[in-house]
Amino acid sequence: RFVGPEDYGRLEFSYPKTWSVYEASDISRGGNYEAYLNPVVVPPVNRTTQFALRVLIENKDYDAVVESYANQVRKGELRSSVTTASGNQGTRLDGNFSDDIRGSAVIYKVRDKTVTLRTDSDVFATDFDRIIQTITYNN
C-alpha cells in the first residue's frame, strides 16, 4: 500500500507487491512531491525513462494542470475523460504524452494541490486501471 505525505492529502493506493518505490523529493521544506514505482527496480529518473507509475503532488491549481494538456487534447494526441476517486471528480488522459511516453494519467484536486498519477507505457495499462480504482485521499 502506497501512502503519501499527510500534509499533501495522504494519497493512498494499492500497487503490486513485486514493485519498488522511489521517493525522489524531500517535502520537509515544501515543494512538489514525486515518487516513482516500477517492477523490481526503479531505474534512474529522467525525462524519457518509462515508469510503471509516476506520482506527482504539486503546488499548482488543478485547472492549470489540466489546461497544460489542452493543446495535446485538441491535436488528438491525448483523449480526455472524467474519472472519480474518493467521491471527487478528476480528469483522465490517455494517449501520447511525448514521443517516448504513451500511457494514461489521472489528475485530481487535493486540498490546495494537484495530484497526477501516470503510467508511461501501455504495457502497464491493466495494473494502472487496478491501481486507480483503489485511490483514496483526504480533502
C-alpha positions as a Markdown table, in Angstrom:
| # | Residue | x | y | z |
|---|---|---|---|---|
| 1 | Arg | 0.0 | 0.0 | 0.0 |
| 2 | Phe | 1.4 | 3.4 | -1.0 |
| 3 | Val | 0.8 | 6.2 | 1.5 |
| 4 | Gly | 1.8 | 9.8 | 0.5 |
| 5 | Pro | 2.6 | 12.6 | 2.9 |
| 6 | Glu | -0.1 | 13.6 | 5.4 |
| 7 | Asp | 0.5 | 17.3 | 4.7 |
| 8 | Tyr | -0.2 | 16.7 | 1.0 |
| 9 | Gly | -3.6 | 15.0 | 1.4 |
| 10 | Arg | -2.4 | 11.5 | 2.4 |
| 11 | Leu | -2.8 | 9.9 | -1.0 |
| 12 | Glu | -3.2 | 6.2 | -0.8 |
| 13 | Phe | -3.5 | 3.3 | -3.3 |
| 14 | Ser | -2.6 | -0.4 | -3.6 |
| 15 | Tyr | 0.1 | -1.5 | -6.0 |
| 16 | Pro | 1.6 | -4.9 | -7.0 |
| 17 | Lys | 3.8 | -6.5 | -4.3 |
| 18 | Thr | 6.6 | -7.0 | -6.9 |
| 19 | Trp | 7.0 | -3.3 | -7.5 |
| 20 | Ser | 9.5 | -1.0 | -5.8 |
| 21 | Val | 9.0 | 2.7 | -4.8 |
| 22 | Tyr | 11.5 | 5.5 | -5.0 |
| 23 | Glu | 10.6 | 8.9 | -3.4 |
| 24 | Ala | 12.5 | 11.5 | -5.4 |
| 25 | Ser | 11.8 | 14.5 | -3.3 |
| 26 | Asp | 12.0 | 15.6 | 0.3 |
| 27 | Ile | 9.0 | 17.8 | 1.0 |
| 28 | Ser | 10.1 | 18.8 | 4.5 |
| 29 | Arg | 10.8 | 22.3 | 3.2 |
| 30 | Gly | 7.7 | 22.3 | 0.8 |
| 31 | Gly | 7.7 | 22.0 | -2.9 |
| 32 | Asn | 6.4 | 19.2 | -5.1 |
| 33 | Tyr | 6.3 | 15.6 | -4.0 |
| 34 | Glu | 7.5 | 13.0 | -6.6 |
| 35 | Ala | 7.5 | 9.2 | -6.4 |
| 36 | Tyr | 8.2 | 6.5 | -9.0 |
| 37 | Leu | 7.1 | 2.9 | -9.0 |
| 38 | Asn | 8.4 | 0.1 | -11.2 |
| 39 | Pro | 8.5 | -3.7 | -11.2 |
| 40 | Val | 11.5 | -5.0 | -9.2 |
| 41 | Val | 13.9 | -2.0 | -9.5 |
| 42 | Val | 13.2 | 1.7 | -10.2 |
| 43 | Pro | 15.6 | 2.9 | -12.9 |
| 44 | Pro | 17.3 | 6.3 | -12.8 |
| 45 | Val | 14.8 | 9.2 | -13.2 |
| 46 | Asn | 15.0 | 11.3 | -16.3 |
| 47 | Arg | 12.5 | 12.8 | -18.8 |
| 48 | Thr | 12.4 | 9.8 | -21.2 |
| 49 | Thr | 12.5 | 6.9 | -18.8 |
| 50 | Gln | 9.3 | 4.9 | -18.8 |
| 51 | Phe | 7.9 | 4.0 | -15.4 |
| 52 | Ala | 5.1 | 1.7 | -14.4 |
| 53 | Leu | 3.7 | 4.6 | -12.3 |
| 54 | Arg | 4.7 | 8.2 | -11.6 |
| 55 | Val | 3.1 | 10.1 | -8.7 |
| 56 | Leu | 3.3 | 13.9 | -8.6 |
| 57 | Ile | 1.7 | 16.1 | -6.0 |
| 58 | Glu | 2.3 | 19.7 | -7.0 |
| 59 | Asn | 1.5 | 23.1 | -5.7 |
| 60 | Lys | -0.4 | 24.1 | -8.8 |
| 61 | Asp | -4.0 | 24.8 | -9.4 |
| 62 | Tyr | -6.0 | 21.8 | -10.7 |
| 63 | Asp | -7.4 | 23.8 | -13.7 |
| 64 | Ala | -3.9 | 25.0 | -14.7 |
| 65 | Val | -2.6 | 21.4 | -14.7 |
| 66 | Val | -5.4 | 20.1 | -16.8 |
| 67 | Glu | -5.1 | 23.1 | -19.1 |
| 68 | Ser | -1.4 | 22.3 | -19.7 |
| 69 | Tyr | -2.6 | 19.2 | -21.7 |
| 70 | Ala | -5.3 | 21.1 | -23.6 |
| 71 | Asn | -3.2 | 21.5 | -26.8 |
| 72 | Gln | -2.4 | 17.8 | -26.9 |
| 73 | Val | -6.1 | 17.0 | -26.4 |
| 74 | Arg | -7.0 | 19.4 | -29.3 |
| 75 | Lys | -4.4 | 17.8 | -31.6 |
| 76 | Gly | -5.8 | 14.3 | -30.8 |
| 77 | Glu | -2.6 | 13.1 | -29.1 |
| 78 | Leu | -4.5 | 12.7 | -25.8 |
| 79 | Arg | -8.1 | 11.7 | -25.1 |
| 80 | Ser | -9.7 | 13.4 | -22.0 |
| 81 | Ser | -12.4 | 11.9 | -19.9 |
| 82 | Val | -13.9 | 12.1 | -16.4 |
| 83 | Thr | -12.7 | 9.9 | -13.5 |
| 84 | Thr | -13.6 | 9.6 | -9.9 |
| 85 | Ala | -11.7 | 8.9 | -6.7 |
| 86 | Ser | -12.7 | 9.4 | -3.0 |
| 87 | Gly | -16.0 | 10.6 | -4.3 |
| 88 | Asn | -14.4 | 13.5 | -6.2 |
| 89 | Gln | -14.2 | 14.0 | -10.0 |
| 90 | Gly | -10.9 | 14.4 | -11.8 |
| 91 | Thr | -9.6 | 14.1 | -15.3 |
| 92 | Arg | -8.2 | 11.1 | -17.1 |
| 93 | Leu | -5.9 | 11.4 | -20.1 |
| 94 | Asp | -4.9 | 8.5 | -22.4 |
| 95 | Gly | -2.5 | 8.6 | -25.4 |
| 96 | Asn | 0.8 | 10.1 | -26.3 |
| 97 | Phe | 2.3 | 12.4 | -23.7 |
| 98 | Ser | 5.5 | 12.7 | -25.7 |
| 99 | Asp | 7.5 | 10.8 | -28.4 |
| 100 | Asp | 8.8 | 8.4 | -25.7 |
| 101 | Ile | 5.7 | 8.2 | -23.4 |
| 102 | Arg | 2.4 | 6.6 | -24.3 |
| 103 | Gly | 0.1 | 5.8 | -21.4 |
| 104 | Ser | -2.6 | 7.1 | -19.1 |
| 105 | Ala | -2.9 | 9.6 | -16.3 |
| 106 | Val | -5.4 | 10.7 | -13.8 |
| 107 | Ile | -5.5 | 14.2 | -12.2 |
| 108 | Tyr | -7.3 | 15.2 | -9.0 |
| 109 | Lys | -7.6 | 18.3 | -6.9 |
| 110 | Val | -6.5 | 17.5 | -3.3 |
| 111 | Arg | -6.8 | 20.4 | -0.9 |
| 112 | Asp | -4.7 | 23.3 | -2.4 |
| 113 | Lys | -2.6 | 20.8 | -4.5 |
| 114 | Thr | -3.0 | 18.7 | -7.6 |
| 115 | Val | -2.2 | 15.0 | -7.8 |
| 116 | Thr | -1.2 | 13.3 | -11.0 |
| 117 | Leu | -0.7 | 9.5 | -11.3 |
| 118 | Arg | 0.6 | 8.4 | -14.7 |
| 119 | Thr | 1.8 | 5.2 | -16.3 |
| 120 | Asp | 4.3 | 5.7 | -19.1 |
| 121 | Ser | 3.6 | 2.6 | -21.1 |
| 122 | Asp | 0.5 | 0.7 | -22.3 |
| 123 | Val | 2.3 | -2.4 | -21.0 |
| 124 | Phe | 1.2 | -1.3 | -17.5 |
| 125 | Ala | -2.4 | -0.3 | -18.5 |
| 126 | Thr | -4.1 | -3.2 | -16.7 |
| 127 | Asp | -2.1 | -2.5 | -13.5 |
| 128 | Phe | -2.8 | 1.2 | -13.8 |
| 129 | Asp | -6.6 | 0.6 | -14.1 |
| 130 | Arg | -6.5 | -1.6 | -10.9 |
| 131 | Ile | -4.4 | 1.0 | -9.0 |
| 132 | Ile | -6.6 | 4.0 | -9.8 |
| 133 | Gln | -9.6 | 2.0 | -8.5 |
| 134 | Thr | -8.0 | 1.9 | -5.0 |
| 135 | Ile | -7.1 | 5.7 | -4.8 |
| 136 | Thr | -8.2 | 7.5 | -1.6 |
| 137 | Tyr | -7.1 | 10.8 | -0.2 |
| 138 | Asn | -8.0 | 13.4 | 2.4 |
| 139 | Asn | -9.7 | 16.6 | 1.2 |
